[in-house]
Amino acid sequence: MKIVLAPDKFKGALTGNEFCDAATEAIQKVMPMAEIVRLPLADGGDGTIEILANHLQGELIKVTVSNPLFQPVEATYLWIEAKKTAFIEMAEASGMKLLKPEEHNCRKTTTYGTGELILKAIEKGAETIILGIGGSATNDCGIGMAKALGYTFLDTHGNEVKPIGENLKDIQYIDTSKVTPKLASIQIQIACDVKNPLYGINGAAHVYGPQKGATKQDVELLDRGLNHIATVIQKQFNIDVQTIEGSGAAGGMGAGTIVFLKATLTSGIELVKNLLHFDQRIQNADWIITGEGKLDNQTFSGKTIAGIVEAAEKQNIPVAVFCGATDIDIATQEKLGVSYVNAIPTVPCDLPYAMKHSYKNLVYAVYNFIKVVSHHS
C-alpha cells in the first residue's frame, strides 16, 4: 500500500515534519511494509522556506536587511543553486513578527527590507525569484521594496518621498531611471492566496489595516493613498491595478510586485506543488493523509488542503484529513471532496492541552484509521 503524507503545519503545535513522524509511526505499527511518501507542504506563507529547504537541498542564506521600521534585522532566504532560484518570504524582512505590539502601525512601516532581500538574491545570481507575501506589517503598496531596487518616488515639488504607507498620497511621479538593470531579466513569481483589490471597502487598508495597528482614521488615510498611487501608476505605466485580483495582498504588495517587478501572482500552494513535482510523486497512491490545525470554511479558499484535494481528485486518490479541531458540516466535506475527517483530541480539553498532546493524539488517530483501511485493502 502506498500512502502519501502531505500535511500543513499545526500552528504552534506540530511542524509538517513532526506530523509525518507521528503518522509514519502509526502506519508502521499496522502495516510495516507500507510505502510511505513524506511530502509536508506549505502554501507560500510562513514556514514555506523550511519545507522547500527540506525537499530541494537548498541552502539557507542569512543577510542583514531593514525591518519594517528601517532598523537592521537578520533575515534568511532559500537559495537553490541548481535552479538559480531564490525563495524569499516577505515576513522575514517586513513581517509583523519582527515588531513589538506597540510598534504595530502600518502608516509608518515599509517593505524596503524585502526589496533589499530581492537585491541580494539578484547579486547572488538568481534567475528566478519566488516571493511569498504573507504576514506583512506594511501598507505601502510595495514602494519601499521598489525604492531598494532603484525606483524613486517624488512629490509635487520633485522632492523624494520616504517609502511608507502614509506617504502614498504625496507621490506625483515615479522615477525609473536608476532601477537595477538586472531586474528586467529575472523571472519573479509571487505566492499569493489573497484575492482583495487594492483599495475600497474590500481593499488592503480596510480589510487588513486594523490587524496591523491602523485606527479608523489611519485606514481612511491609507485607503486614499492606495487609491491615489493607483492613479499615478495608471498614468505612468498604463496598468489598472485595481482590476487585478490580489493587488491588495500584503498591504498592496500584490500591486507593487506586478508594477515594479513585472511579477505574476500565483496561488502559493500551486507554486509549492510545482516545485516539488507533487502530482508525479502521488501517482498510484492508495491514500493521501493531510492535516492542519483547524479545518474550517477558510481551509478551502486557496489553502494547502484545497490544493491537495484538487491534485488527488485528478488521480482518483482518496484524501484523509486529521486536524486539531474541525468546524465544517457534512455538506461542506462532501463539497470539498474529502473522504475522511478526524479531529484528533481524545478527551474534552482546552486548546493548550490539545496542542501539547498533538503528537500522541495524532499517532492514535492515524493508527485507528490505518487499522480500518488495512482490512479493506
C-alpha positions in Angstrom: 0.0 0.0 0.0 1.3 3.5 -0.9 0.4 6.3 1.5 1.4 9.9 0.9 1.8 12.1 3.9 1.2 15.7 2.8 0.3 17.9 5.8 0.4 21.6 6.5 1.7 22.6 10.0 -0.4 22.6 13.1 0.5 26.2 14.0 2.3 26.2 17.3 1.9 22.5 17.9 3.4 20.4 15.1 5.6 21.1 12.2 4.8 19.3 8.9 7.8 17.0 9.6 6.6 16.2 13.1 3.2 15.3 11.6 4.9 13.0 9.2 6.9 11.4 12.0 3.7 10.7 14.0 1.8 9.4 11.0 4.7 7.1 10.0 4.9 5.7 13.5 1.2 4.9 13.4 1.2 3.4 9.9 4.2 1.1 10.7 2.5 -0.3 13.8 -0.2 -1.7 11.5 1.5 -2.1 8.1 5.3 -2.3 8.5 5.7 -2.9 4.7 3.6 0.2 3.6 5.3 2.5 1.1 5.3 5.9 2.8 6.0 9.1 0.8 6.7 12.2 3.0 5.7 15.4 1.4 5.0 18.1 4.0 3.6 21.2 2.3 3.1 24.9 2.8 1.1 27.5 0.9 3.8 30.1 0.3 3.3 31.8 3.7 5.2 31.4 7.0 7.2 28.2 7.1 7.5 27.6 3.4 11.3 28.2 3.4 11.8 25.3 5.8 9.6 23.0 3.7 11.4 23.8 0.4 14.8 23.6 2.1 14.0 20.1 3.1 12.8 18.9 -0.3 15.1 20.8 -2.6 18.5 20.6 -1.0 18.5 24.4 -0.8 20.9 26.5 1.2 19.7 28.9 3.8 21.4 32.3 3.3 21.4 34.8 6.2 21.7 38.5 5.4 21.2 41.8 7.2 18.4 44.0 5.8 15.9 46.6 7.1 12.9 45.7 9.2 9.5 47.4 8.7 10.8 50.4 10.7 14.1 50.7 8.8 16.2 49.1 11.6 18.7 46.3 10.8 17.4 42.7 11.1 18.9 39.4 10.2 16.8 37.7 7.5 17.0 34.3 5.8 16.2 33.3 2.2 16.5 30.0 0.5 19.0 29.6 -2.4 18.7 26.6 -4.8 21.9 26.7 -6.7 20.9 24.0 -9.3 17.9 26.0 -10.3 19.5 29.5 -9.8 16.3 30.2 -7.8 15.8 32.2 -4.6 12.7 31.7 -2.4 12.1 34.8 -0.3 9.5 35.2 2.5 8.4 38.8 2.8 7.7 38.3 6.5 11.5 37.7 7.1 12.2 41.4 6.4 8.8 43.2 6.5 6.7 40.9 8.8 4.5 41.6 11.8 6.6 39.0 13.7 9.5 41.5 13.7 7.7 44.2 15.7 6.6 44.6 19.3 2.8 45.1 19.7 3.3 48.8 20.5 5.2 49.2 17.2 2.3 48.0 15.0 1.4 51.0 12.9 1.2 50.4 9.1 1.2 54.2 8.4 4.9 54.2 9.3 6.1 50.8 8.1 7.9 49.9 4.9 8.7 47.0 2.6 12.2 48.4 2.0 13.8 45.3 3.6 12.0 42.9 1.2 13.5 44.9 -1.7 16.9 44.5 -0.2 16.4 40.8 0.1 15.4 40.7 -3.6 18.5 42.7 -4.5 20.8 40.3 -2.5 19.3 37.3 -4.4 19.9 39.1 -7.7 23.5 39.7 -6.7 23.8 36.0 -5.8 22.9 35.2 -9.4 19.2 34.4 -9.1 17.4 33.9 -12.5 14.1 33.1 -10.8 12.8 34.6 -7.6 9.7 33.2 -5.8 8.3 35.7 -3.3 5.8 34.7 -0.6 3.9 37.7 0.6 2.1 36.6 3.8 2.4 38.0 7.3 3.4 41.6 6.3 3.3 44.6 8.7 3.0 47.0 5.8 0.6 49.0 3.8 2.9 50.8 1.4 1.9 49.3 -2.0 5.4 47.9 -2.3 7.1 51.4 -2.7 9.7 50.5 -0.1 10.6 47.4 -2.0 10.8 49.4 -5.2 12.9 52.1 -3.6 15.5 49.4 -2.6 15.6 48.4 -6.2 16.3 51.9 -7.6 12.8 53.4 -8.1 12.4 56.9 -6.7 9.1 58.4 -5.6 8.7 62.2 -5.9 6.1 64.7 -4.7 4.8 67.8 -6.4 8.0 69.8 -5.7 10.2 67.0 -7.0 11.4 66.0 -3.6 11.8 62.4 -2.7 9.1 60.8 -0.6 10.0 58.4 2.2 8.6 55.0 1.2 6.0 54.3 4.0 2.2 53.9 3.9 1.2 57.3 5.0 3.2 59.0 2.2 1.5 57.2 -0.7 -0.9 60.2 -1.0 2.0 62.6 -1.7 3.5 60.8 -4.7 3.1 62.6 -8.0 5.9 60.9 -10.2 7.8 57.7 -10.1 11.4 58.0 -11.5 12.6 54.7 -13.0 15.9 56.0 -14.4 18.0 54.3 -11.6 16.3 50.9 -11.4 18.7 47.9 -11.1 19.2 46.9 -14.7 19.3 43.1 -14.0 15.7 43.3 -12.7 14.4 43.2 -16.2 15.9 39.8 -17.0 14.7 37.9 -13.9 11.5 35.9 -13.7 9.6 36.7 -10.5 6.6 34.7 -9.2 4.5 35.8 -6.2 2.9 33.2 -3.9 -0.3 35.0 -3.1 -3.6 33.5 -2.0 -5.5 36.7 -1.3 -8.0 38.0 -3.8 -8.6 41.5 -2.5 -8.5 44.6 -4.7 -6.0 47.4 -3.9 -8.4 50.0 -2.4 -12.0 50.4 -1.3 -14.1 48.6 1.3 -12.5 45.2 0.4 -9.1 46.6 -0.2 -5.8 46.3 1.6 -6.3 49.1 4.2 -9.9 48.4 5.2 -9.5 44.6 5.4 -6.0 44.2 6.8 -5.0 47.6 8.2 -6.7 47.2 11.6 -4.7 44.0 12.2 -1.5 46.0 11.6 -2.3 48.7 14.1 -4.3 51.1 11.9 -7.0 53.2 13.6 -10.2 54.1 11.7 -8.7 57.4 10.7 -5.5 55.6 9.6 -7.5 53.2 7.4 -9.2 56.1 5.6 -5.8 57.9 5.1 -4.1 54.7 3.8 -7.1 53.8 1.5 -6.9 57.3 0.0 -3.2 56.8 -0.5 -3.7 53.4 -2.3 -6.4 55.0 -4.5 -4.0 57.8 -5.3 -1.0 55.7 -6.1 -3.2 53.5 -8.4 -4.0 56.7 -10.4 -0.3 57.6 -10.6 0.5 54.0 -11.8 -2.3 54.1 -14.4 -1.0 57.4 -15.8 2.7 56.4 -15.9 2.6 52.6 -16.6 -0.8 52.2 -18.1 -1.7 49.4 -15.7 -5.1 49.5 -13.9 -4.0 47.6 -10.7 -7.4 47.9 -9.1 -8.9 45.4 -11.6 -6.2 42.8 -10.9 -7.3 40.1 -8.4 -4.9 40.0 -5.4 -3.5 43.6 -5.9 -4.5 44.3 -2.3 -2.5 41.4 -0.9 0.1 42.3 1.8 -0.8 46.0 2.1 -0.8 46.5 -1.7 2.4 44.5 -2.2 0.4 42.5 -4.8 0.0 45.6 -6.9 3.6 46.7 -6.2 5.1 43.4 -7.4 3.1 43.5 -10.6 4.1 47.1 -11.5 7.6 47.3 -10.1 8.9 43.7 -10.6 6.7 42.8 -13.6 5.9 39.7 -11.5 3.0 37.3 -11.8 0.7 36.4 -8.9 0.2 32.7 -8.4 -1.5 30.5 -5.8 1.1 29.7 -3.2 0.2 26.1 -2.8 0.3 25.6 -6.7 3.8 27.1 -6.7 5.0 24.8 -4.0 3.3 21.8 -5.6 5.0 22.5 -8.9 8.4 22.9 -7.3 8.0 19.6 -5.5 6.6 17.7 -8.6 3.7 16.8 -6.3 1.4 15.4 -9.0 4.1 13.0 -10.2 5.0 11.9 -6.6 1.5 11.0 -5.6 0.9 8.7 -8.6 -0.6 5.3 -7.7 -1.1 6.3 -4.1 -3.9 4.4 -2.2 -4.4 7.3 0.3 -3.2 10.8 0.9 -3.1 11.8 4.6 -3.1 15.5 5.2 -3.9 17.9 8.1 -3.8 21.3 9.6 -4.5 22.9 13.0 -8.1 23.8 12.3 -10.4 22.7 9.5 -13.0 25.3 8.6 -14.5 27.1 5.7 -11.3 29.1 5.1 -9.4 25.9 4.5 -10.8 25.6 1.1 -10.0 29.0 -0.3 -6.6 28.6 -1.8 -5.0 26.9 1.2 -2.8 23.8 1.3 -5.6 21.2 1.8 -7.6 22.6 -1.1 -4.6 22.2 -3.3 -4.0 18.7 -2.2 -7.6 17.7 -2.8 -7.5 19.2 -6.3 -4.4 17.1 -7.2 -5.9 14.0 -5.6 -9.2 14.2 -7.5 -7.4 14.2 -10.8 -5.9 10.8 -10.0 -8.9 9.4 -8.0 -6.9 9.2 -4.8 -9.0 9.4 -1.6 -7.9 12.0 1.0 -8.0 11.7 4.8 -7.7 14.9 6.9 -6.5 14.9 10.5 -6.8 18.2 12.4 -6.7 19.7 15.8 -10.2 21.0 15.5 -12.9 20.8 12.9 -15.7 23.3 12.2 -17.3 22.0 9.0 -20.5 20.1 8.3 -21.2 17.0 6.1 -22.3 19.2 3.2 -19.0 21.1 3.3 -17.0 17.9 3.5 -18.9 16.5 0.5 -18.3 19.7 -1.5 -14.7 19.6 -0.6 -14.2 16.0 -1.8 -12.5 14.7 1.3 -13.1 11.0 2.2 -12.3 11.1 5.9 -12.0 13.8 8.6 -10.9 13.3 12.1 -10.3 15.9 14.9 -7.6 14.2 16.9 -8.1 15.3 20.6 -9.1 12.2 22.6 -10.7 13.9 25.6 -12.6 17.2 26.0 -9.9 19.7 26.7 -8.7 23.3 26.3 -6.5 24.5 23.4 -3.1 24.5 25.3 -3.8 20.9 26.5 -4.8 19.8 22.9 -1.7 21.4 21.4 0.6 19.9 24.0 -0.7 16.4 23.2 -1.0 16.7 19.4 1.8 14.2 18.6 0.4 11.4 20.7 -3.2 12.1 19.7 -2.2 12.1 16.0 -0.4 8.7 16.3 -3.5 7.2 17.9 -5.9 8.7 15.3 -3.9 7.6 12.3 -3.3 4.1 13.9 -7.0 3.5 14.1 -7.6 4.9 10.6 -5.0 2.6 9.1 -6.4 -0.5 11.0 -9.7 0.0 9.3 -8.1 0.8 5.9 -5.8 -2.2 6.0 -8.7 -4.6 6.4 -10.2 -3.3 3.2 -7.1 -3.2 1.1 
